[in-house]
């Protein structure tokens, strides 16, 4: 391989923030690294997204303990990706919640994703020795479920395919706040390697239909206020369209993956090159957009070997 992954050399520790996005609701963010969410109920706490390792999860727990001593009873996982779920053991939650489809993706490709992401993001997996194994939910749902943290209602829903086939959002109706996982990003590249570009736009419509007052996105700063929410949804739409449209044009004329790479770079570099993890995501995004445009509905499984072959072909 002629070059390392763009993320392989990113070993600098990120500055974390813990931002209140509603009454008793917080977003843990880290300069474009995966975010987590915190929902404080009457008697207990729900965490949204586990982080990649127990080491990183403990940073979230430290922030939680700065605002409440209530026990962590629930862990909601928006999808199956290793950087989101493998820190789950640190929380000792009574329930770990995923959609049915997300659980099926752990079965189908969870180990491959872990191996793949471990190679791509060494910094996020520092302390990986403490990961006990794949994270499995104790509770799953098909379309929606509701959890009551005392009197606080929390709705966990599958609004459609987007970042993965099994994405969930977490909606707290008393504050009109949503935790979207990687369906919405802010000043961070969308990772589309397991994505569904056409469906993603419709799922963004569904998110917007709730008219959230704030959103804790998958990556990037907390989105506090309707203006910031609208801007992030709009920029996410633009990122997806600017990636898919050039790749689809290349695929329609029978061009190669390398042709698609060049076309997407020409469209996206001027607008998004300063976004977090942009260079890391781009080859995976182009490969998936090219596949979807050629009628491959189910994203092909990424393995460490496939990652390197693709990266070498496009970056070398």
C-alpha positions as CSV (number, residue, x, y, z in Angstrom):
1,X,0.0,0.0,0.0
2,X,1.6,3.2,-1.1
3,X,0.0,5.5,1.5
4,X,-1.5,4.9,4.9
5,X,-5.2,5.7,5.5
6,X,-5.8,9.4,6.1
7,X,-6.9,8.6,9.6
8,X,-3.9,6.4,10.4
9,X,-1.7,9.4,11.1
10,X,-4.3,11.2,13.1
11,X,-3.0,10.5,16.6
12,X,-3.5,13.8,18.3
13,X,-5.9,13.7,21.3
14,X,-9.2,15.6,20.6
15,X,-10.6,18.3,22.8
16,X,-14.0,17.1,24.1
17,X,-17.1,19.2,24.9
18,X,-20.2,18.5,26.9
19,X,-23.0,20.7,25.7
20,X,-26.5,21.0,27.1
21,X,-29.0,20.6,24.2
22,X,-32.1,20.6,26.3
23,X,-33.2,20.3,29.9
24,X,-31.3,17.2,31.2
25,X,-30.0,16.5,27.7
26,X,-26.3,16.6,26.6
27,X,-24.1,16.1,23.6
28,X,-20.6,14.8,24.2
29,X,-18.5,15.9,21.2
30,X,-14.9,15.7,20.3
31,X,-13.8,17.7,17.2
32,X,-15.2,15.4,14.6
33,X,-14.7,12.1,16.5
34,X,-17.9,10.1,17.2
35,X,-20.3,11.8,19.5
36,X,-22.4,10.4,22.3
37,X,-25.6,11.7,23.9
38,X,-26.9,11.8,27.5
39,X,-30.6,11.7,28.5
40,X,-31.3,12.2,32.2
41,X,-34.6,10.9,33.5
42,X,-36.2,11.0,36.9
43,X,-34.4,8.0,38.2
44,X,-31.8,7.0,35.7
45,X,-29.8,7.9,32.6
46,X,-29.8,6.8,29.0
47,X,-26.6,7.0,26.9
48,X,-26.8,7.3,23.2
49,X,-23.7,5.7,21.4
50,X,-21.1,3.8,23.4
51,X,-17.9,5.0,21.8
52,X,-15.2,2.7,20.4
53,X,-13.6,1.4,23.6
54,X,-14.3,1.4,27.3
55,X,-11.5,3.9,27.6
56,X,-13.4,6.4,25.5
57,X,-16.7,5.5,27.2
58,X,-15.2,6.4,30.5
59,X,-14.7,10.0,29.2
60,X,-18.4,10.2,28.6
61,X,-19.2,8.7,32.0
62,X,-16.9,11.3,33.7
63,X,-18.9,14.0,32.1
64,X,-22.2,12.4,33.1
65,X,-21.0,12.2,36.7
66,X,-20.3,15.9,36.6
67,X,-24.1,16.6,36.2
68,X,-25.8,13.6,37.9
69,X,-25.2,10.7,40.1
70,X,-28.2,8.7,38.7
71,X,-27.4,5.2,37.5
72,X,-27.0,4.5,33.8
73,X,-29.9,2.2,33.0
74,X,-30.1,2.2,29.1
75,X,-27.7,2.4,26.2
76,X,-29.2,3.2,22.8
77,X,-27.1,2.4,19.8
78,X,-28.1,4.1,16.5
79,X,-26.3,1.6,14.3
80,X,-23.7,-1.2,14.4
81,X,-20.4,0.4,13.6
82,X,-17.5,-0.5,15.8
83,X,-16.6,3.0,16.7
84,X,-20.1,3.5,18.1
85,X,-20.7,0.3,20.0
86,X,-17.5,-1.5,21.3
87,X,-17.2,0.7,24.4
88,X,-20.6,-0.6,25.7
89,X,-19.3,-2.7,28.6
90,X,-18.1,0.4,30.5
91,X,-21.7,1.6,31.1
92,X,-23.1,-1.6,32.8
93,X,-26.5,-0.7,31.4
94,X,-29.5,-2.8,32.1
95,X,-30.7,-2.6,28.5
96,X,-28.7,-2.2,25.3
97,X,-31.0,-1.2,22.5
98,X,-30.6,-1.5,18.7
99,X,-33.0,-1.9,15.8
100,X,-33.6,-5.4,14.5
101,X,-31.7,-4.5,11.3
102,X,-28.7,-3.1,13.2
103,X,-28.5,-6.4,15.2
104,X,-28.7,-8.4,12.0
105,X,-25.8,-6.3,10.7
106,X,-23.7,-7.2,13.7
107,X,-24.3,-10.8,12.8
108,X,-23.6,-10.3,9.2
109,X,-20.6,-8.0,9.3
110,X,-19.8,-6.9,12.9
111,X,-16.5,-8.6,13.2
112,X,-15.4,-7.5,9.7
113,X,-16.3,-3.9,10.6
114,X,-14.3,-4.1,13.8
115,X,-11.2,-5.4,12.0
116,X,-11.6,-2.8,9.3
117,X,-12.1,0.2,11.6
118,X,-9.3,-1.0,13.9
119,X,-6.9,-0.7,10.9
120,X,-8.3,2.7,9.8
121,X,-8.6,4.5,13.2
122,X,-5.7,3.4,15.5
123,X,-6.2,6.4,17.8
124,X,-9.9,5.6,18.5
125,X,-8.9,2.0,19.5
126,X,-6.2,2.8,22.0
127,X,-7.0,0.6,25.0
128,X,-8.7,-1.9,22.7
129,X,-7.5,-4.8,24.9
130,X,-10.4,-4.0,27.3
131,X,-13.1,-4.6,24.7
132,X,-14.7,-7.9,25.7
133,X,-16.1,-8.7,22.2
134,X,-18.8,-7.7,19.8
135,X,-21.6,-5.7,21.4
136,X,-25.0,-7.4,21.3
137,X,-28.3,-5.7,22.2
138,X,-30.5,-7.0,25.0
139,X,-33.5,-5.3,23.3
140,X,-34.4,-4.8,19.7
141,X,-37.3,-3.1,17.8
142,X,-38.6,-3.0,14.3
143,X,-40.0,0.4,13.6
144,X,-40.2,2.2,17.0
145,X,-40.2,1.7,20.8
146,X,-40.7,3.9,23.8
147,X,-38.7,3.9,27.0
148,X,-39.8,5.8,30.1
149,X,-37.1,7.1,32.4
150,X,-39.5,7.8,35.2
151,X,-41.9,10.4,33.6
152,X,-39.5,11.3,30.8
153,X,-40.6,9.7,27.5
154,X,-37.9,8.7,25.0
155,X,-38.9,7.4,21.6
156,X,-36.4,5.3,19.6
157,X,-37.3,5.0,15.9
158,X,-36.1,3.7,12.6
159,X,-37.1,6.5,10.1
160,X,-35.5,4.9,7.1
161,X,-32.2,3.7,5.6
162,X,-29.4,6.3,5.6
163,X,-25.9,5.9,7.0
164,X,-26.7,2.2,7.4
165,X,-29.8,0.1,6.7
166,X,-30.6,-0.1,10.4
167,X,-30.2,3.5,11.7
168,X,-32.2,4.7,14.7
169,X,-32.9,8.1,16.0
170,X,-33.8,9.0,19.6
171,X,-36.4,11.6,20.1
172,X,-37.1,13.3,23.5
173,X,-40.6,14.9,23.0
174,X,-40.7,17.1,26.1
175,X,-37.7,19.1,24.8
176,X,-38.2,18.5,21.1
177,X,-34.6,17.3,20.8
178,X,-33.3,14.5,18.6
179,X,-30.1,12.4,18.7
180,X,-29.6,11.4,15.1
181,X,-26.4,9.4,15.0
182,X,-24.6,9.7,11.7
183,X,-27.8,10.5,9.7
184,X,-26.9,14.2,10.4
185,X,-23.3,15.6,10.6
186,X,-22.0,19.1,11.3
187,X,-18.8,20.2,9.6
188,X,-17.8,16.6,9.3
189,X,-17.8,14.3,6.3
190,X,-20.6,11.7,6.2
191,X,-19.2,8.2,6.1
192,X,-21.2,6.6,3.3
193,X,-19.4,3.2,2.9
194,X,-22.5,1.4,4.3
195,X,-24.9,4.1,3.2
196,X,-28.0,4.3,1.0
197,X,-27.8,7.6,-0.8
198,X,-31.3,7.8,-2.2
199,X,-33.0,6.7,1.0
200,X,-30.8,9.0,3.1
201,X,-32.4,12.1,1.6
202,X,-35.9,10.8,2.5
203,X,-34.7,10.0,6.0
204,X,-33.4,13.5,6.4
205,X,-36.9,14.7,5.3
206,X,-38.3,12.5,8.1
207,X,-35.9,14.0,10.7
208,X,-36.7,17.5,9.6
209,X,-40.5,16.8,9.9
210,X,-40.1,16.6,13.7
211,X,-38.9,20.3,13.6
212,X,-36.3,19.6,16.3
213,X,-35.2,22.5,18.5
214,X,-31.8,20.9,18.9
215,X,-30.0,17.9,17.5
216,X,-27.0,16.0,18.8
217,X,-25.5,14.9,15.5
218,X,-23.2,11.9,14.9
219,X,-20.1,14.0,14.5
220,X,-19.4,17.7,15.0
221,X,-20.7,20.4,17.3
222,X,-24.1,20.1,19.1
223,X,-26.8,21.8,17.0
224,X,-28.6,24.1,19.4
225,X,-31.4,26.1,17.9
226,X,-33.6,25.6,14.9
227,X,-31.3,27.7,12.6
228,X,-28.3,25.6,13.4
229,X,-30.4,22.4,12.9
230,X,-31.6,23.5,9.5
231,X,-28.1,24.5,8.4
232,X,-26.7,21.1,9.4
233,X,-29.5,19.2,7.6
234,X,-28.9,21.3,4.5
235,X,-25.1,20.8,4.5
236,X,-25.6,17.0,5.0
237,X,-28.0,16.9,2.0
238,X,-25.4,18.9,-0.1
239,X,-22.6,16.5,0.9
240,X,-24.7,13.4,-0.1
241,X,-25.8,14.9,-3.4
242,X,-22.3,16.2,-4.3
243,X,-20.9,12.8,-3.7
244,X,-23.6,10.7,-5.4
245,X,-24.4,12.8,-8.5
246,X,-20.9,12.8,-10.1
247,X,-20.4,9.1,-9.3
248,X,-23.7,8.2,-10.8
249,X,-22.9,10.2,-14.0
250,X,-19.7,8.2,-14.4
251,X,-21.4,4.9,-13.7
252,X,-24.1,5.7,-16.3
253,X,-21.5,6.2,-19.1
254,X,-19.6,3.1,-18.1
255,X,-16.7,4.9,-16.5
256,X,-14.3,3.3,-13.9
257,X,-14.2,3.7,-10.1
258,X,-11.1,5.9,-10.6
259,X,-13.1,8.1,-13.0
260,X,-15.8,8.4,-10.3
261,X,-13.2,9.3,-7.7
262,X,-11.9,12.1,-9.9
263,X,-15.4,13.4,-10.6
264,X,-16.4,13.4,-6.9
265,X,-13.2,15.1,-5.9
266,X,-13.8,17.8,-8.4
267,X,-17.3,18.4,-7.0
268,X,-16.6,18.0,-3.3
269,X,-13.1,19.2,-2.6
270,X,-13.9,22.9,-3.1
271,X,-16.8,22.7,-0.6
272,X,-15.8,20.0,2.0
273,X,-12.1,19.5,2.1
274,X,-11.9,21.2,5.5
275,X,-14.5,18.9,7.0
276,X,-13.4,16.4,9.7
277,X,-12.4,13.0,8.4
278,X,-13.1,14.1,4.8
279,X,-10.0,12.5,3.3
280,X,-10.6,9.3,5.3
281,X,-14.3,9.0,4.1
282,X,-13.9,10.0,0.5
283,X,-12.7,6.7,-1.1
284,X,-15.3,4.6,0.8
285,X,-18.0,7.1,-0.2
286,X,-17.0,7.0,-3.8
287,X,-17.0,3.2,-3.9
288,X,-20.4,3.0,-2.3
289,X,-21.9,5.7,-4.6
290,X,-20.5,4.0,-7.6
291,X,-22.0,0.7,-6.5
292,X,-25.4,2.1,-5.7
293,X,-25.5,3.9,-9.1
294,X,-24.9,0.5,-10.7
295,X,-27.8,-1.1,-8.9
296,X,-26.1,-2.7,-6.0
297,X,-28.6,-2.1,-3.2
298,X,-26.9,-3.8,-0.3
299,X,-23.6,-2.3,0.5
300,X,-20.7,-4.8,0.1
301,X,-19.0,-5.8,3.3
302,X,-15.8,-3.8,4.1
303,X,-13.0,-5.9,5.3
304,X,-9.5,-4.9,6.2
305,X,-8.2,-6.5,3.0
306,X,-10.8,-4.8,0.8
307,X,-10.1,-1.4,2.5
308,X,-6.5,-1.6,1.6
309,X,-7.0,-2.8,-2.0
310,X,-9.4,0.0,-2.7
311,X,-7.3,2.6,-0.9
312,X,-4.2,1.5,-2.8
313,X,-6.0,1.7,-6.2
314,X,-7.4,5.2,-5.6
315,X,-4.7,6.8,-3.5
316,X,-1.6,5.2,-4.9
